[in-house]
Amino acid sequence: MELILLQDVEKLGFKDEIVNVKNGYGRNYLIPGGHAILATDSARKVLAENLRQRAKKENKIIEDANKLAEGINGLTVTITAKTIEGGKQLFGSVTSNHLADELEKLGHTVDRKFVKLNNIKTVGTYAAEVRLHREVKAAVTVEVVAQ
């Protein structure tokens, strides 16, 4: 039985993929659960049209992400933080939220969830990665200085 998946199904396939399954699995689990529909000729045509339209939108999103990545890639962001008496150890830590805020101040809007930066607890220079899209990433240098 051929089905078009409406959502990702673990160990079977991803959304909008046509898969072959046994009749019982399709009729008793996938179709009633809203995980899939039958792969009829009309359903295949609708799927092809949806994929074509999504590809156009995806190209535009990737293009915008690449433009943003050009502005961010190789950028050095300086973050000032309070330090403990010795001057090296930070009072608290610098997180990806701090980096996202600093990038926002520089005019680059990024989603905090996609900024990859380990918690920084000492003064120094660190590397961070900003994921703008599945296929587009930018590298940023973070310099933490004492206040």
N, CA, C and O atoms as CSV, one atom per row, in Angstrom:
chain,resi,resn,atom,element,x,y,z
A,1,MET,N,N,0.849,-1.162,0.000
A,1,MET,CA,C,0.000,0.000,0.000
A,1,MET,C,C,0.901,1.233,0.000
A,1,MET,O,O,1.805,1.344,0.828
A,2,GLU,N,N,0.656,2.154,-0.921
A,2,GLU,CA,C,1.431,3.384,-0.999
A,2,GLU,C,C,0.688,4.510,-0.291
A,2,GLU,O,O,-0.499,4.737,-0.521
A,3,LEU,N,N,1.419,5.209,0.577
A,3,LEU,CA,C,0.844,6.305,1.348
A,3,LEU,C,C,1.730,7.539,1.234
A,3,LEU,O,O,2.936,7.434,1.007
A,4,ILE,N,N,1.115,8.711,1.393
A,4,ILE,CA,C,1.848,9.968,1.482
A,4,ILE,C,C,1.829,10.377,2.949
A,4,ILE,O,O,0.760,10.542,3.539
A,5,LEU,N,N,2.998,10.540,3.530
A,5,LEU,CA,C,3.082,10.896,4.944
A,5,LEU,C,C,2.731,12.366,5.150
A,5,LEU,O,O,3.219,13.239,4.431
A,6,LEU,N,N,1.882,12.629,6.135
A,6,LEU,CA,C,1.476,13.994,6.470
A,6,LEU,C,C,2.373,14.589,7.546
A,6,LEU,O,O,2.372,15.802,7.754
A,7,GLN,N,N,3.138,13.744,8.230
A,7,GLN,CA,C,4.075,14.183,9.254
A,7,GLN,C,C,5.189,13.155,9.346
A,7,GLN,O,O,5.067,12.055,8.806
A,8,ASP,N,N,6.265,13.502,10.021
A,8,ASP,CA,C,7.377,12.579,10.188
A,8,ASP,C,C,6.935,11.396,11.029
A,8,ASP,O,O,6.316,11.569,12.079
A,9,VAL,N,N,7.253,10.186,10.565
A,9,VAL,CA,C,6.959,8.968,11.316
A,9,VAL,C,C,8.293,8.273,11.551
A,9,VAL,O,O,9.013,7.939,10.610
A,10,GLU,N,N,8.604,8.064,12.821
A,10,GLU,CA,C,9.885,7.489,13.192
A,10,GLU,C,C,10.081,6.120,12.542
A,10,GLU,O,O,9.168,5.294,12.536
A,11,LYS,N,N,11.245,5.891,12.008
A,11,LYS,CA,C,11.666,4.649,11.363
A,11,LYS,C,C,10.873,4.321,10.099
A,11,LYS,O,O,10.929,3.192,9.612
A,12,LEU,N,N,10.130,5.304,9.559
A,12,LEU,CA,C,9.389,5.070,8.321
A,12,LEU,C,C,9.729,6.112,7.270
A,12,LEU,O,O,10.100,5.765,6.149
A,13,GLY,N,N,9.607,7.384,7.622
A,13,GLY,CA,C,9.908,8.421,6.652
A,13,GLY,C,C,9.569,9.799,7.168
A,13,GLY,O,O,9.127,9.980,8.303
A,14,PHE,N,N,9.792,10.778,6.285
A,14,PHE,CA,C,9.564,12.172,6.635
A,14,PHE,C,C,8.307,12.692,5.962
A,14,PHE,O,O,7.755,12.048,5.070
A,15,LYS,N,N,7.857,13.863,6.396
A,15,LYS,CA,C,6.656,14.499,5.872
A,15,LYS,C,C,6.763,14.656,4.346
A,15,LYS,O,O,7.835,14.950,3.817
A,16,ASP,N,N,5.647,14.458,3.658
A,16,ASP,CA,C,5.522,14.587,2.203
A,16,ASP,C,C,6.338,13.555,1.432
A,16,ASP,O,O,6.708,13.795,0.282
A,17,GLU,N,N,6.616,12.434,2.037
A,17,GLU,CA,C,7.333,11.359,1.375
A,17,GLU,C,C,6.332,10.250,1.042
A,17,GLU,O,O,5.416,9.985,1.819
A,18,ILE,N,N,6.509,9.609,-0.108
A,18,ILE,CA,C,5.650,8.484,-0.489
A,18,ILE,C,C,6.352,7.207,-0.042
A,18,ILE,O,O,7.501,6.955,-0.404
A,19,VAL,N,N,5.636,6.398,0.756
A,19,VAL,CA,C,6.225,5.183,1.311
A,19,VAL,C,C,5.329,3.979,1.025
A,19,VAL,O,O,4.124,4.121,0.818
A,20,ASN,N,N,5.930,2.813,1.019
A,20,ASN,CA,C,5.211,1.548,0.885
A,20,ASN,C,C,5.138,0.895,2.258
A,20,ASN,O,O,6.161,0.703,2.915
A,21,VAL,N,N,3.935,0.554,2.688
A,21,VAL,CA,C,3.751,-0.119,3.972
A,21,VAL,C,C,2.787,-1.286,3.784
A,21,VAL,O,O,2.120,-1.397,2.755
A,22,LYS,N,N,2.723,-2.145,4.785
A,22,LYS,CA,C,1.755,-3.239,4.740
A,22,LYS,C,C,0.357,-2.670,4.924
A,22,LYS,O,O,0.173,-1.637,5.568
A,23,ASN,N,N,-0.625,-3.356,4.351
A,23,ASN,CA,C,-2.002,-2.862,4.367
A,23,ASN,C,C,-2.532,-2.617,5.777
A,23,ASN,O,O,-3.161,-1.588,6.026
A,24,GLY,N,N,-2.296,-3.518,6.679
A,24,GLY,CA,C,-2.812,-3.385,8.041
A,24,GLY,C,C,-2.219,-2.198,8.771
A,24,GLY,O,O,-2.931,-1.482,9.475
A,25,TYR,N,N,-0.922,-1.983,8.611
A,25,TYR,CA,C,-0.251,-0.854,9.261
A,25,TYR,C,C,-0.806,0.470,8.736
A,25,TYR,O,O,-1.017,1.412,9.499
A,26,GLY,N,N,-1.036,0.527,7.443
A,26,GLY,CA,C,-1.580,1.745,6.845
A,26,GLY,C,C,-3.026,1.984,7.245
A,26,GLY,O,O,-3.382,3.082,7.673
A,27,ARG,N,N,-3.861,0.960,7.108
A,27,ARG,CA,C,-5.300,1.107,7.374
A,27,ARG,C,C,-5.634,1.261,8.848
A,27,ARG,O,O,-6.573,1.973,9.204
A,28,ASN,N,N,-4.863,0.589,9.716
A,28,ASN,CA,C,-5.208,0.563,11.133
A,28,ASN,C,C,-4.465,1.597,11.988
A,28,ASN,O,O,-4.924,1.942,13.077
A,29,TYR,N,N,-3.338,2.086,11.507
A,29,TYR,CA,C,-2.573,3.017,12.336
A,29,TYR,C,C,-2.316,4.361,11.646
A,29,TYR,O,O,-2.673,5.411,12.180
A,30,LEU,N,N,-1.701,4.329,10.466
A,30,LEU,CA,C,-1.269,5.575,9.836
A,30,LEU,C,C,-2.427,6.453,9.374
A,30,LEU,O,O,-2.451,7.645,9.677
A,31,ILE,N,N,-3.373,5.891,8.655
A,31,ILE,CA,C,-4.484,6.702,8.125
A,31,ILE,C,C,-5.413,7.180,9.238
A,31,ILE,O,O,-5.712,8.373,9.280
A,32,PRO,N,N,-5.893,6.313,10.150
A,32,PRO,CA,C,-6.776,6.818,11.217
A,32,PRO,C,C,-6.084,7.801,12.164
A,32,PRO,O,O,-6.733,8.694,12.710
A,33,GLY,N,N,-4.787,7.644,12.358
A,33,GLY,CA,C,-4.044,8.525,13.252
A,33,GLY,C,C,-3.695,9.863,12.626
A,33,GLY,O,O,-3.129,10.727,13.296
A,34,GLY,N,N,-4.021,10.051,11.351
A,34,GLY,CA,C,-3.721,11.302,10.683
A,34,GLY,C,C,-2.260,11.441,10.297
A,34,GLY,O,O,-1.783,12.548,10.046
A,35,HIS,N,N,-1.549,10.323,10.249
A,35,HIS,CA,C,-0.136,10.351,9.894
A,35,HIS,C,C,0.081,10.283,8.385
A,35,HIS,O,O,1.134,10.680,7.884
A,36,ALA,N,N,-0.939,9.766,7.648
A,36,ALA,CA,C,-0.751,9.565,6.216
A,36,ALA,C,C,-2.098,9.553,5.501
A,36,ALA,O,O,-3.154,9.420,6.119
A,37,ILE,N,N,-2.027,9.696,4.174
A,37,ILE,CA,C,-3.206,9.542,3.309
A,37,ILE,C,C,-2.825,8.607,2.170
A,37,ILE,O,O,-1.643,8.399,1.897
A,38,LEU,N,N,-3.826,8.049,1.511
A,38,LEU,CA,C,-3.557,7.177,0.371
A,38,LEU,C,C,-2.899,7.965,-0.752
A,38,LEU,O,O,-3.225,9.131,-0.975
A,39,ALA,N,N,-1.985,7.336,-1.448
A,39,ALA,CA,C,-1.255,7.986,-2.536
A,39,ALA,C,C,-1.993,7.784,-3.849
A,39,ALA,O,O,-1.514,7.072,-4.732
A,40,THR,N,N,-3.159,8.410,-3.980
A,40,THR,CA,C,-3.917,8.346,-5.235
A,40,THR,C,C,-3.291,9.309,-6.238
A,40,THR,O,O,-2.411,10.099,-5.896
A,41,ASP,N,N,-3.766,9.229,-7.497
A,41,ASP,CA,C,-3.224,10.114,-8.536
A,41,ASP,C,C,-3.448,11.585,-8.188
A,41,ASP,O,O,-2.546,12.408,-8.345
A,42,SER,N,N,-4.652,11.912,-7.717
A,42,SER,CA,C,-4.936,13.314,-7.376
A,42,SER,C,C,-4.108,13.767,-6.179
A,42,SER,O,O,-3.654,14.911,-6.148
A,43,ALA,N,N,-3.902,12.898,-5.196
A,43,ALA,CA,C,-3.096,13.251,-4.027
A,43,ALA,C,C,-1.643,13.470,-4.430
A,43,ALA,O,O,-0.968,14.339,-3.876
A,44,ARG,N,N,-1.157,12.685,-5.394
A,44,ARG,CA,C,0.213,12.859,-5.881
A,44,ARG,C,C,0.380,14.196,-6.598
A,44,ARG,O,O,1.416,14.847,-6.464
A,45,LYS,N,N,-0.634,14.607,-7.356
A,45,LYS,CA,C,-0.574,15.889,-8.070
A,45,LYS,C,C,-0.565,17.050,-7.077
A,45,LYS,O,O,0.192,18.008,-7.235
A,46,VAL,N,N,-1.413,16.953,-6.053
A,46,VAL,CA,C,-1.459,17.990,-5.025
A,46,VAL,C,C,-0.107,18.063,-4.302
A,46,VAL,O,O,0.399,19.152,-4.034
A,47,LEU,N,N,0.465,16.909,-3.992
A,47,LEU,CA,C,1.767,16.863,-3.324
A,47,LEU,C,C,2.847,17.509,-4.191
A,47,LEU,O,O,3.658,18.287,-3.690
A,48,ALA,N,N,2.863,17.195,-5.475
A,48,ALA,CA,C,3.857,17.767,-6.388
A,48,ALA,C,C,3.730,19.287,-6.440
A,48,ALA,O,O,4.739,19.992,-6.427
A,49,GLU,N,N,2.502,19.796,-6.499
A,49,GLU,CA,C,2.280,21.245,-6.537
A,49,GLU,C,C,2.729,21.907,-5.234
A,49,GLU,O,O,3.366,22.960,-5.256
A,50,ASN,N,N,2.395,21.289,-4.107
A,50,ASN,CA,C,2.811,21.836,-2.812
A,50,ASN,C,C,4.327,21.874,-2.681
A,50,ASN,O,O,4.880,22.849,-2.171
A,51,LEU,N,N,5.002,20.827,-3.133
A,51,LEU,CA,C,6.462,20.777,-3.064
A,51,LEU,C,C,7.081,21.845,-3.960
A,51,LEU,O,O,8.092,22.449,-3.601
A,52,ARG,N,N,6.480,22.078,-5.123
A,52,ARG,CA,C,6.990,23.082,-6.050
A,52,ARG,C,C,6.868,24.482,-5.440
A,52,ARG,O,O,7.804,25.278,-5.516
A,53,GLN,N,N,5.718,24.778,-4.837
A,53,GLN,CA,C,5.518,26.081,-4.205
A,53,GLN,C,C,6.430,26.264,-2.993
A,53,GLN,O,O,6.965,27.350,-2.771
A,54,ARG,N,N,6.604,25.211,-2.219
A,54,ARG,CA,C,7.458,25.274,-1.043
A,54,ARG,C,C,8.910,25.504,-1.448
A,54,ARG,O,O,9.655,26.182,-0.739
A,55,ALA,N,N,9.317,24.938,-2.593
A,55,ALA,CA,C,10.691,25.120,-3.056
A,55,ALA,C,C,10.966,26.588,-3.379
A,55,ALA,O,O,12.051,27.092,-3.089
A,56,LYS,N,N,9.995,27.274,-3.976
A,56,LYS,CA,C,10.164,28.704,-4.274
A,56,LYS,C,C,10.318,29.504,-2.986
A,56,LYS,O,O,11.203,30.353,-2.884
A,57,LYS,N,N,9.465,29.239,-2.007
A,57,LYS,CA,C,9.534,29.944,-0.728
A,57,LYS,C,C,10.853,29.640,-0.023
A,57,LYS,O,O,11.474,30.531,0.557
A,58,GLU,N,N,11.272,28.390,-0.076
A,58,GLU,CA,C,12.502,27.965,0.578
A,58,GLU,C,C,13.709,28.679,-0.030
A,58,GLU,O,O,14.618,29.087,0.692
A,59,ASN,N,N,13.718,28.831,-1.357
A,59,ASN,CA,C,14.823,29.537,-2.005
A,59,ASN,C,C,14.904,30.981,-1.544
A,59,ASN,O,O,16.000,31.500,-1.338
A,60,LYS,N,N,13.772,31.633,-1.379
A,60,LYS,CA,C,13.743,33.022,-0.907
A,60,LYS,C,C,14.263,33.109,0.526
A,60,LYS,O,O,15.023,34.019,0.854
A,61,ILE,N,N,13.860,32.170,1.377
A,61,ILE,CA,C,14.312,32.154,2.766
A,61,ILE,C,C,15.820,31.926,2.842
A,61,ILE,O,O,16.506,32.573,3.633
A,62,ILE,N,N,16.334,31.017,2.028
A,62,ILE,CA,C,17.768,30.735,2.010
A,62,ILE,C,C,18.543,31.956,1.517
A,62,ILE,O,O,19.619,32.264,2.032
A,63,GLU,N,N,18.002,32.639,0.535
A,63,GLU,CA,C,18.649,33.840,0.001
A,63,GLU,C,C,18.754,34.920,1.086
A,63,GLU,O,O,19.802,35.546,1.243
A,64,ASP,N,N,17.673,35.131,1.827
A,64,ASP,CA,C,17.688,36.113,2.916
A,64,ASP,C,C,18.666,35.707,4.014
A,64,ASP,O,O,19.371,36.552,4.565
A,65,ALA,N,N,18.708,34.416,4.331
A,65,ALA,CA,C,19.628,33.922,5.365
A,65,ALA,C,C,21.078,34.108,4.925
A,65,ALA,O,O,21.933,34.437,5.747
A,66,ASN,N,N,21.364,33.902,3.641
A,66,ASN,CA,C,22.726,34.100,3.140
A,66,ASN,C,C,23.146,35.568,3.238
A,66,ASN,O,O,24.296,35.863,3.562
A,67,LYS,N,N,22.218,36.486,2.961
A,67,LYS,CA,C,22.527,37.916,3.080
A,67,LYS,C,C,22.855,38.269,4.525
A,67,LYS,O,O,23.812,38.998,4.788
A,68,LEU,N,N,22.061,37.752,5.464
A,68,LEU,CA,C,22.313,38.002,6.878
A,68,LEU,C,C,23.629,37.375,7.311
A,68,LEU,O,O,24.361,37.961,8.108
A,69,ALA,N,N,23.937,36.188,6.794
A,69,ALA,CA,C,25.174,35.494,7.145
A,69,ALA,C,C,26.390,36.284,6.672
A,69,ALA,O,O,27.416,36.300,7.352
A,70,GLU,N,N,26.290,36.943,5.513
A,70,GLU,CA,C,27.403,37.754,5.020
A,70,GLU,C,C,27.714,38.889,5.986
A,70,GLU,O,O,28.880,39.228,6.189
A,71,GLY,N,N,26.678,39.482,6.586
A,71,GLY,CA,C,26.881,40.566,7.530
A,71,GLY,C,C,27.415,40.106,8.871
A,71,GLY,O,O,28.135,40.847,9.540
A,72,ILE,N,N,27.075,38.904,9.267
A,72,ILE,CA,C,27.451,38.399,10.595
A,72,ILE,C,C,28.768,37.630,10.570
A,72,ILE,O,O,29.537,37.701,11.529
A,73,ASN,N,N,29.040,36.901,9.497
A,73,ASN,CA,C,30.190,36.004,9.433
A,73,ASN,C,C,31.495,36.760,9.678
A,73,ASN,O,O,31.772,37.769,9.029
A,74,GLY,N,N,32.279,36.267,10.608
A,74,GLY,CA,C,33.559,36.868,10.920
A,74,GLY,C,C,33.473,38.095,11.819
A,74,GLY,O,O,34.494,38.724,12.095
A,75,LEU,N,N,32.295,38.443,12.273
A,75,LEU,CA,C,32.085,39.604,13.132
A,75,LEU,C,C,32.637,39.330,14.532
A,75,LEU,O,O,32.516,38.219,15.048
A,76,THR,N,N,33.238,40.345,15.137
A,76,THR,CA,C,33.710,40.223,16.511
A,76,THR,C,C,32.808,41.059,17.401
A,76,THR,O,O,32.684,42.270,17.218
A,77,VAL,N,N,32.179,40.398,18.369
A,77,VAL,CA,C,31.255,41.065,19.280
A,77,VAL,C,C,31.919,41.151,20.650
A,77,VAL,O,O,32.400,40.149,21.180
A,78,THR,N,N,31.941,42.346,21.213
A,78,THR,CA,C,32.531,42.548,22.528
A,78,THR,C,C,31.419,42.652,23.567
A,78,THR,O,O,30.502,43.463,23.443
A,79,ILE,N,N,31.523,41.816,24.584
A,79,ILE,CA,C,30.541,41.812,25.668
A,79,ILE,C,C,31.277,42.145,26.962
A,79,ILE,O,O,32.262,41.494,27.312
A,80,THR,N,N,30.790,43.164,27.667
A,80,THR,CA,C,31.394,43.510,28.953
A,80,THR,C,C,30.589,42.843,30.065
A,80,THR,O,O,29.360,42.803,30.033
A,81,ALA,N,N,31.318,42.324,31.043
A,81,ALA,CA,C,30.663,41.622,32.144
A,81,ALA,C,C,31.372,41.942,33.453
A,81,ALA,O,O,32.563,42.251,33.466
A,82,LYS,N,N,30.642,41.866,34.535
A,82,LYS,CA,C,31.214,42.084,35.863
A,82,LYS,C,C,32.117,40.912,36.213
A,82,LYS,O,O,31.823,39.763,35.884
A,83,THR,N,N,33.209,41.218,36.879
A,83,THR,CA,C,34.139,40.156,37.271
A,83,THR,C,C,34.296,40.131,38.787
A,83,THR,O,O,34.014,41.108,39.480
A,84,ILE,N,N,34.750,38.993,39.274
A,84,ILE,CA,C,35.056,38.828,40.692
A,84,ILE,C,C,36.428,39.456,40.940
A,84,ILE,O,O,37.142,39.752,39.983
A,85,GLU,N,N,36.800,39.659,42.165
A,85,GLU,CA,C,37.991,40.385,42.582
A,85,GLU,C,C,39.230,40.143,41.728
A,85,GLU,O,O,39.945,41.099,41.428
A,86,GLY,N,N,39.510,38.922,41.327
A,86,GLY,CA,C,40.722,38.610,40.568
A,86,GLY,C,C,40.747,39.247,39.190
A,86,GLY,O,O,41.827,39.507,38.660
A,87,GLY,N,N,39.621,39.499,38.609
A,87,GLY,CA,C,39.564,40.143,37.309
A,87,GLY,C,C,39.379,39.187,36.144
A,87,GLY,O,O,39.051,39.638,35.047
A,88,LYS,N,N,39.574,37.893,36.328
A,88,LYS,CA,C,39.414,36.913,35.251
A,88,LYS,C,C,38.069,36.190,35.318
A,88,LYS,O,O,37.411,35.989,34.297
A,89,GLN,N,N,37.677,35.809,36.510
A,89,GLN,CA,C,36.445,35.051,36.721
A,89,GLN,C,C,35.241,35.991,36.644
A,89,GLN,O,O,35.244,37.058,37.257
A,90,LEU,N,N,34.211,35.592,35.890
A,90,LEU,CA,C,33.022,36.426,35.749
A,90,LEU,C,C,32.074,36.232,36.921
A,90,LEU,O,O,31.992,35.153,37.506
A,91,PHE,N,N,31.371,37.284,37.244
A,91,PHE,CA,C,30.298,37.220,38.224
A,91,PHE,C,C,29.057,36.798,37.450
A,91,PHE,O,O,28.386,37.645,36.861
A,92,GLY,N,N,28.739,35.512,37.437
A,92,GLY,CA,C,27.678,34.975,36.586
A,92,GLY,C,C,28.309,34.368,35.350
A,92,GLY,O,O,29.422,33.845,35.412
A,93,SER,N,N,27.607,34.431,34.221
A,93,SER,CA,C,28.171,33.895,32.990
A,93,SER,C,C,27.579,34.626,31.788
A,93,SER,O,O,26.545,35.286,31.886
A,94,VAL,N,N,28.259,34.491,30.658
A,94,VAL,CA,C,27.779,35.057,29.395
A,94,VAL,C,C,27.166,33.914,28.608
A,94,VAL,O,O,27.807,32.884,28.404
A,95,THR,N,N,25.923,34.090,28.163
A,95,THR,CA,C,25.211,33.029,27.462
A,95,THR,C,C,24.874,33.446,26.034
A,95,THR,O,O,25.197,34.551,25.600
A,96,SER,N,N,24.232,32.559,25.328
A,96,SER,CA,C,23.815,32.844,23.955
A,96,SER,C,C,22.806,33.987,23.909
A,96,SER,O,O,22.720,34.688,22.901
A,97,ASN,N,N,22.044,34.188,24.977
A,97,ASN,CA,C,21.105,35.312,25.036
A,97,ASN,C,C,21.838,36.652,24.994
A,97,ASN,O,O,21.393,37.593,24.337
A,98,HIS,N,N,22.954,36.726,25.695
A,98,HIS,CA,C,23.743,37.958,25.675
A,98,HIS,C,C,24.256,38.238,24.263
A,98,HIS,O,O,24.223,39.377,23.796
A,99,LEU,N,N,24.727,37.195,23.593
A,99,LEU,CA,C,25.233,37.365,22.227
A,99,LEU,C,C,24.120,37.803,21.284
A,99,LEU,O,O,24.325,38.680,20.445
A,100,ALA,N,N,22.952,37.203,21.417
A,100,ALA,CA,C,21.817,37.581,20.563
A,100,ALA,C,C,21.429,39.040,20.800
A,100,ALA,O,O,21.094,39.752,19.853
A,101,ASP,N,N,21.471,39.489,22.050
A,101,ASP,CA,C,21.173,40.892,22.364
A,101,ASP,C,C,22.194,41.832,21.733
A,101,ASP,O,O,21.827,42.873,21.188
A,102,GLU,N,N,23.472,41.469,21.803
A,102,GLU,CA,C,24.520,42.313,21.212
A,102,GLU,C,C,24.395,42.371,19.693
A,102,GLU,O,O,24.607,43.425,19.093
A,103,LEU,N,N,24.056,41.254,19.074
A,103,LEU,CA,C,23.849,41.248,17.624
A,103,LEU,C,C,22.650,42.107,17.245
A,103,LEU,O,O,22.647,42.764,16.204
A,104,GLU,N,N,21.636,42.093,18.097
A,104,GLU,CA,C,20.441,42.924,17.879
A,104,GLU,C,C,20.820,44.399,17.919
A,104,GLU,O,O,20.329,45.188,17.113
A,105,LYS,N,N,21.695,44.777,18.858
A,105,LYS,CA,C,22.148,46.164,18.953
A,105,LYS,C,C,22.912,46.589,17.709
A,105,LYS,O,O,22.884,47.759,17.325
A,106,LEU,N,N,23.601,45.625,17.072
A,106,LEU,CA,C,24.360,45.916,15.850
A,106,LEU,C,C,23.483,45.893,14.602
A,106,LEU,O,O,23.958,46.176,13.503
A,107,GLY,N,N,22.197,45.555,14.770
A,107,GLY,CA,C,21.271,45.577,13.643
A,107,GLY,C,C,21.058,44.245,12.962
A,107,GLY,O,O,20.491,44.198,11.870
A,108,HIS,N,N,21.497,43.160,13.580
A,108,HIS,CA,C,21.324,41.819,13.018
A,108,HIS,C,C,20.357,41.044,13.900
A,108,HIS,O,O,20.706,40.677,15.022
A,109,THR,N,N,19.161,40.794,13.415
A,109,THR,CA,C,18.167,40.080,14.198
A,109,THR,C,C,18.343,38.574,14.003
A,109,THR,O,O,18.242,38.067,12.886
A,110,VAL,N,N,18.605,37.872,15.097
A,110,VAL,CA,C,18.747,36.415,15.061
A,110,VAL,C,C,17.893,35.816,16.166
A,110,VAL,O,O,17.615,36.464,17.175
A,111,ASP,N,N,17.481,34.575,15.965
A,111,ASP,CA,C,16.688,33.874,16.964
A,111,ASP,C,C,17.623,33.308,18.029
A,111,ASP,O,O,18.601,32.633,17.708
A,112,ARG,N,N,17.323,33.583,19.284
A,112,ARG,CA,C,18.174,33.160,20.392
A,112,ARG,C,C,18.365,31.643,20.433
A,112,ARG,O,O,19.417,31.157,20.850
A,113,LYS,N,N,17.356,30.905,20.003
A,113,LYS,CA,C,17.423,29.442,20.067
A,113,LYS,C,C,18.498,28.882,19.147
A,113,LYS,O,O,18.984,27.774,19.369
A,114,PHE,N,N,18.875,29.637,18.116
A,114,PHE,CA,C,19.801,29.122,17.122
A,114,PHE,C,C,21.204,29.687,17.258
A,114,PHE,O,O,22.023,29.566,16.347
A,115,VAL,N,N,21.479,30.310,18.407
A,115,VAL,CA,C,22.831,30.784,18.699
A,115,VAL,C,C,23.498,29.718,19.564
A,115,VAL,O,O,23.027,29.407,20.658
A,116,LYS,N,N,24.588,29.170,19.065
A,116,LYS,CA,C,25.270,28.089,19.774
A,116,LYS,C,C,26.527,28.651,20.439
A,116,LYS,O,O,27.527,28.938,19.780
A,117,LEU,N,N,26.448,28.801,21.758
A,117,LEU,CA,C,27.558,29.340,22.540
A,117,LEU,C,C,27.509,28.705,23.921
A,117,LEU,O,O,26.486,28.758,24.603
A,118,ASN,N,N,28.607,28.112,24.322
A,118,ASN,CA,C,28.668,27.525,25.662
A,118,ASN,C,C,28.664,28.644,26.695
A,118,ASN,O,O,29.075,29.767,26.401
A,119,ASN,N,N,28.202,28.340,27.905
A,119,ASN,CA,C,28.239,29.336,28.976
A,119,ASN,C,C,29.689,29.723,29.233
A,119,ASN,O,O,30.546,28.865,29.446
A,120,ILE,N,N,29.946,31.010,29.211
A,120,ILE,CA,C,31.302,31.521,29.386
A,120,ILE,C,C,31.420,32.052,30.814
A,120,ILE,O,O,30.598,32.855,31.254
A,121,LYS,N,N,32.443,31.602,31.529
A,121,LYS,CA,C,32.595,31.995,32.927
A,121,LYS,C,C,33.901,32.736,33.195
A,121,LYS,O,O,34.177,33.121,34.331
A,122,THR,N,N,34.713,32.936,32.142
A,122,THR,CA,C,35.965,33.671,32.317
A,122,THR,C,C,36.138,34.684,31.193
A,122,THR,O,O,35.515,34.566,30.138
A,123,VAL,N,N,36.985,35.674,31.425
A,123,VAL,CA,C,37.290,36.693,30.427
A,123,VAL,C,C,38.132,36.047,29.327
A,123,VAL,O,O,39.013,35.236,29.614
A,124,GLY,N,N,37.861,36.407,28.061
A,124,GLY,CA,C,38.637,35.851,26.961
A,124,GLY,C,C,37.915,35.955,25.636
A,124,GLY,O,O,36.903,36.645,25.517
A,125,THR,N,N,38.449,35.259,24.634
A,125,THR,CA,C,37.874,35.260,23.292
A,125,THR,C,C,37.342,33.863,22.983
A,125,THR,O,O,38.023,32.864,23.215
A,126,TYR,N,N,36.127,33.804,22.460
A,126,TYR,CA,C,35.452,32.534,22.219
A,126,TYR,C,C,34.817,32.536,20.830
A,126,TYR,O,O,34.568,33.594,20.252
A,127,ALA,N,N,34.562,31.353,20.309
A,127,ALA,CA,C,33.896,31.213,19.005
A,127,ALA,C,C,32.446,30.800,19.230
A,127,ALA,O,O,32.140,29.993,20.108
A,128,ALA,N,N,31.563,31.371,18.420
A,128,ALA,CA,C,30.139,31.036,18.496
A,128,ALA,C,C,29.635,30.750,17.095
A,128,ALA,O,O,30.208,31.205,16.105
A,129,GLU,N,N,28.559,29.993,17.027
A,129,GLU,CA,C,27.951,29.665,15.744
A,129,GLU,C,C,26.493,30.100,15.775
A,129,GLU,O,O,25.765,29.824,16.729
A,130,VAL,N,N,26.082,30.790,14.710
A,130,VAL,CA,C,24.700,31.230,14.586
A,130,VAL,C,C,24.103,30.496,13.399
A,130,VAL,O,O,24.581,30.625,12.272
A,131,ARG,N,N,23.047,29.717,13.660
A,131,ARG,CA,C,22.385,28.980,12.586
A,131,ARG,C,C,21.194,29.815,12.121
A,131,ARG,O,O,20.254,30.055,12.880
A,132,LEU,N,N,21.248,30.249,10.877
A,132,LEU,CA,C,20.209,31.094,10.316
A,132,LEU,C,C,19.177,30.296,9.544
A,132,LEU,O,O,18.051,30.752,9.343
A,133,HIS,N,N,19.561,29.107,9.112
A,133,HIS,CA,C,18.696,28.202,8.355
A,133,HIS,C,C,19.325,26.824,8.452
A,133,HIS,O,O,20.465,26.697,8.899
A,134,ARG,N,N,18.605,25.790,8.041
A,134,ARG,CA,C,19.166,24.440,8.068
A,134,ARG,C,C,20.493,24.377,7.339
A,134,ARG,O,O,21.402,23.656,7.751
A,135,GLU,N,N,20.607,25.133,6.251
A,135,GLU,CA,C,21.793,25.063,5.399
A,135,GLU,C,C,22.736,26.248,5.565
A,135,GLU,O,O,23.820,26.240,4.982
A,136,VAL,N,N,22.367,27.261,6.334
A,136,VAL,CA,C,23.162,28.487,6.439
A,136,VAL,C,C,23.576,28.714,7.887
A,136,VAL,O,O,22.742,28.806,8.788
A,137,LYS,N,N,24.909,28.803,8.086
A,137,LYS,CA,C,25.455,29.069,9.412
A,137,LYS,C,C,26.486,30.188,9.303
A,137,LYS,O,O,27.095,30.390,8.253
A,138,ALA,N,N,26.668,30.901,10.393
A,138,ALA,CA,C,27.661,31.973,10.427
A,138,ALA,C,C,28.502,31.827,11.691
A,138,ALA,O,O,28.009,31.416,12.741
A,139,ALA,N,N,29.778,32.173,11.564
A,139,ALA,CA,C,30.689,32.108,12.708
A,139,ALA,C,C,30.910,33.513,13.254
A,139,ALA,O,O,31.135,34.456,12.496
A,140,VAL,N,N,30.842,33.642,14.573
A,140,VAL,CA,C,31.010,34.924,15.246
A,140,VAL,C,C,32.053,34.751,16.346
A,140,VAL,O,O,32.076,33.732,17.037
A,141,THR,N,N,32.910,35.749,16.500
A,141,THR,CA,C,33.884,35.740,17.578
A,141,THR,C,C,33.340,36.589,18.721
A,141,THR,O,O,32.902,37.721,18.511
A,142,VAL,N,N,33.371,36.037,19.924
A,142,VAL,CA,C,32.865,36.739,21.106
A,142,VAL,C,C,34.053,37.063,22.001
A,142,VAL,O,O,34.803,36.181,22.419
A,143,GLU,N,N,34.202,38.344,22.281
A,143,GLU,CA,C,35.277,38.776,23.156
A,143,GLU,C,C,34.641,39.278,24.453
A,143,GLU,O,O,33.897,40.259,24.456
A,144,VAL,N,N,34.945,38.591,25.548
A,144,VAL,CA,C,34.396,38.952,26.855
A,144,VAL,C,C,35.463,39.745,27.593
A,144,VAL,O,O,36.583,39.271,27.788
A,145,VAL,N,N,35.100,40.969,28.005
A,145,VAL,CA,C,36.039,41.843,28.725
A,145,VAL,C,C,35.459,42.207,30.071
A,145,VAL,O,O,34.245,42.178,30.271
A,146,ALA,N,N,36.345,42.553,30.997
A,146,ALA,CA,C,35.921,42.947,32.344
A,146,ALA,C,C,35.316,44.345,32.317
A,146,ALA,O,O,35.758,45.207,31.558
A,147,GLN,N,N,34.327,44.555,33.130
A,147,GLN,CA,C,33.638,45.848,33.197
A,147,GLN,C,C,34.450,46.846,33.974
A,147,GLN,O,O,34.030,47.991,34.136
